Structures are given as C-alpha cells and as structure tokens.
Amino acid sequence: MNTTQLTRRFRRVSLVPARERGHPYSDPDEGYDLLIPLDRDSRLDQAEWRTHPHLCRIRRFRAKNVASYGQLQRKPDGQWYIEYSNGKTEVAFHWSDEHFVEEKYLSIKSGETIHCYRITLVERP
C-alpha cells in the first residue's frame, strides 16, 4: 500500500490474543494488524474513516492458516465491524468507546464467541 495516501491520523495497530480460558498464554502467531484512523484521544476517528474507508484495512492471522484481509466498516447504528474479502464479518465489540493505546484490551466477536485482544503496538505507518 502506498502510505503517502494516508493522513496524519492513520495508525498501525497490532493485537495479540489476551489470556482467556483455554488459552492461558498469548500466541504471537495469532492476532490482527489494523490500519485505522485515530483522533487526538486515540479513539476511532469517524470523520476520517468516512473520508477514507478504503484505506482502513485489517489483516487477521492465525498460526496454521492463511491470513484473511478485510476492511473496517460501520453500521448506521454506529457498530464497527470487520468485513473480509470472503464476505464473512466479525463484530468490533464496543470499539466506539475504546482508546487504542498500547497494553489496552479490545474485544472481537467472531460468530457467537467474543475474544479479548491486547494492543501491543500503535505507530504511524
């Protein structure tokens, strides 16, 4: 991707699984890489997303699977979600309320299961 198209608001954000039942240790071979616009308070910048939705990219990776690529989308009611190129979606659970800063936790709902992730990196691309 040509990063010269990105505005100052865009950040690269990396997520790894948080500890949860059945997964007591984080796995660096699983997670998400996000390219998203953040405002001054490190929250999702809705105005910037609305202007550049095609630049808001998500890469989901799993240990033994090929990576999945998608885009950050927003429903009319304000719910953020990830839409993948294969048509599947995941709910970005309460992301409108979240601060995207290192060591914070975020949730993603995949199917009927909500998983927690820890932010390990927030940087300019």
C-alpha beads as a LAMMPS data file, in Angstrom:
LAMMPS data file: protein, C-alpha beads

125 atoms
124 bonds

1 atom types
1 bond types

-500.0 500.0 xlo xhi
-500.0 500.0 ylo yhi
-500.0 500.0 zlo zhi

Masses

1 110.0

Atoms # bond

1 1 1 0.000 0.000 0.000
2 1 1 1.170 3.481 -0.804
3 1 1 1.379 5.180 2.594
4 1 1 1.561 8.648 1.007
5 1 1 -2.249 8.444 0.662
6 1 1 -2.654 8.142 4.433
7 1 1 -3.395 11.172 6.525
8 1 1 -1.642 12.025 9.806
9 1 1 -4.463 10.338 11.713
10 1 1 -3.737 6.820 10.486
11 1 1 -2.007 4.359 12.789
12 1 1 -0.838 0.791 12.516
13 1 1 -2.229 -1.137 15.485
14 1 1 -1.247 -4.710 16.384
15 1 1 -3.389 -7.014 18.523
16 1 1 -2.471 -10.361 20.094
17 1 1 -4.791 -12.693 21.994
18 1 1 -5.194 -11.942 25.685
19 1 1 -5.166 -14.756 28.180
20 1 1 -8.519 -16.458 28.404
21 1 1 -9.997 -19.810 29.372
22 1 1 -8.383 -22.473 27.238
23 1 1 -5.591 -20.098 26.177
24 1 1 -3.557 -19.159 29.272
25 1 1 -0.717 -17.684 27.201
26 1 1 -0.738 -15.150 24.406
27 1 1 0.220 -16.548 20.995
28 1 1 2.305 -14.181 18.814
29 1 1 1.357 -16.277 15.774
30 1 1 -2.257 -15.155 16.086
31 1 1 -3.769 -11.707 16.036
32 1 1 -4.716 -8.708 13.963
33 1 1 -2.910 -5.883 12.232
34 1 1 -5.091 -2.815 11.800
35 1 1 -4.589 0.292 9.703
36 1 1 -7.083 2.752 11.149
37 1 1 -7.521 6.492 11.767
38 1 1 -7.405 7.649 15.384
39 1 1 -8.344 11.028 16.805
40 1 1 -6.365 13.011 19.402
41 1 1 -7.849 10.868 22.184
42 1 1 -6.717 7.638 20.453
43 1 1 -10.298 6.715 19.550
44 1 1 -11.512 5.697 16.114
45 1 1 -11.859 8.848 14.022
46 1 1 -15.270 8.513 12.375
47 1 1 -14.865 11.560 10.134
48 1 1 -11.528 10.337 8.804
49 1 1 -12.929 6.836 8.291
50 1 1 -15.880 8.290 6.379
51 1 1 -13.472 10.191 4.104
52 1 1 -11.086 7.240 3.541
53 1 1 -12.920 3.952 4.249
54 1 1 -10.956 2.096 1.561
55 1 1 -7.710 2.761 3.477
56 1 1 -8.945 1.205 6.745
57 1 1 -7.534 -2.296 6.375
58 1 1 -7.455 -5.311 8.660
59 1 1 -5.231 -8.391 8.463
60 1 1 -6.236 -11.334 10.636
61 1 1 -3.591 -14.007 11.021
62 1 1 -3.676 -17.436 12.629
63 1 1 -0.842 -19.868 13.332
64 1 1 -1.665 -22.512 10.729
65 1 1 -3.942 -20.620 8.359
66 1 1 -3.516 -18.180 5.541
67 1 1 -4.115 -14.586 6.592
68 1 1 -7.542 -13.036 5.993
69 1 1 -7.835 -9.470 4.749
70 1 1 -10.712 -7.113 5.305
71 1 1 -11.826 -3.570 5.902
72 1 1 -13.175 -1.726 8.886
73 1 1 -16.851 -0.889 8.341
74 1 1 -19.519 0.879 10.356
75 1 1 -23.246 0.201 10.549
76 1 1 -25.745 3.086 10.611
77 1 1 -26.302 2.453 14.346
78 1 1 -22.578 3.100 14.995
79 1 1 -21.432 -0.528 15.424
80 1 1 -17.965 -1.118 13.971
81 1 1 -17.247 -4.415 12.265
82 1 1 -14.666 -6.100 10.075
83 1 1 -15.760 -7.260 6.652
84 1 1 -13.445 -9.764 4.984
85 1 1 -12.941 -10.270 1.265
86 1 1 -14.694 -13.657 1.510
87 1 1 -17.874 -11.961 2.802
88 1 1 -17.523 -13.034 6.442
89 1 1 -17.747 -10.466 9.201
90 1 1 -16.623 -10.027 12.793
91 1 1 -18.018 -7.510 15.259
92 1 1 -15.544 -4.971 16.622
93 1 1 -17.163 -5.136 20.052
94 1 1 -17.676 -1.631 21.570
95 1 1 -14.839 -0.116 19.545
96 1 1 -16.602 3.266 19.507
97 1 1 -15.844 3.511 23.234
98 1 1 -12.264 2.244 23.139
99 1 1 -8.930 4.041 23.367
100 1 1 -6.379 2.462 21.031
101 1 1 -3.245 2.642 23.161
102 1 1 -0.620 0.008 23.919
103 1 1 -1.500 -2.506 26.645
104 1 1 -5.247 -1.781 26.447
105 1 1 -7.661 -4.615 25.674
106 1 1 -10.215 -4.865 22.860
107 1 1 -12.849 -7.449 22.040
108 1 1 -13.790 -9.004 18.724
109 1 1 -16.857 -11.171 18.291
110 1 1 -16.329 -13.998 15.835
111 1 1 -19.505 -15.995 15.310
112 1 1 -21.061 -16.287 18.759
113 1 1 -17.764 -16.080 20.647
114 1 1 -16.164 -12.902 21.982
115 1 1 -12.375 -12.952 22.252
116 1 1 -10.200 -10.411 24.032
117 1 1 -7.029 -8.985 22.464
118 1 1 -4.213 -6.845 23.853
119 1 1 -2.862 -3.915 21.891
120 1 1 0.892 -4.400 21.522
121 1 1 1.750 -1.620 19.073
122 1 1 0.365 1.728 17.962
123 1 1 2.549 3.612 15.493
124 1 1 2.462 5.796 12.414
125 1 1 2.829 3.750 9.222

Bonds

1 1 1 2
2 1 2 3
3 1 3 4
4 1 4 5
5 1 5 6
6 1 6 7
7 1 7 8
8 1 8 9
9 1 9 10
10 1 10 11
11 1 11 12
12 1 12 13
13 1 13 14
14 1 14 15
15 1 15 16
16 1 16 17
17 1 17 18
18 1 18 19
19 1 19 20
20 1 20 21
21 1 21 22
22 1 22 23
23 1 23 24
24 1 24 25
25 1 25 26
26 1 26 27
27 1 27 28
28 1 28 29
29 1 29 30
30 1 30 31
31 1 31 32
32 1 32 33
33 1 33 34
34 1 34 35
35 1 35 36
36 1 36 37
37 1 37 38
38 1 38 39
39 1 39 40
40 1 40 41
41 1 41 42
42 1 42 43
43 1 43 44
44 1 44 45
45 1 45 46
46 1 46 47
47 1 47 48
48 1 48 49
49 1 49 50
50 1 50 51
51 1 51 52
52 1 52 53
53 1 53 54
54 1 54 55
55 1 55 56
56 1 56 57
57 1 57 58
58 1 58 59
59 1 59 60
60 1 60 61
61 1 61 62
62 1 62 63
63 1 63 64
64 1 64 65
65 1 65 66
66 1 66 67
67 1 67 68
68 1 68 69
69 1 69 70
70 1 70 71
71 1 71 72
72 1 72 73
73 1 73 74
74 1 74 75
75 1 75 76
76 1 76 77
77 1 77 78
78 1 78 79
79 1 79 80
80 1 80 81
81 1 81 82
82 1 82 83
83 1 83 84
84 1 84 85
85 1 85 86
86 1 86 87
87 1 87 88
88 1 88 89
89 1 89 90
90 1 90 91
91 1 91 92
92 1 92 93
93 1 93 94
94 1 94 95
95 1 95 96
96 1 96 97
97 1 97 98
98 1 98 99
99 1 99 100
100 1 100 101
101 1 101 102
102 1 102 103
103 1 103 104
104 1 104 105
105 1 105 106
106 1 106 107
107 1 107 108
108 1 108 109
109 1 109 110
110 1 110 111
111 1 111 112
112 1 112 113
113 1 113 114
114 1 114 115
115 1 115 116
116 1 116 117
117 1 117 118
118 1 118 119
119 1 119 120
120 1 120 121
121 1 121 122
122 1 122 123
123 1 123 124
124 1 124 125
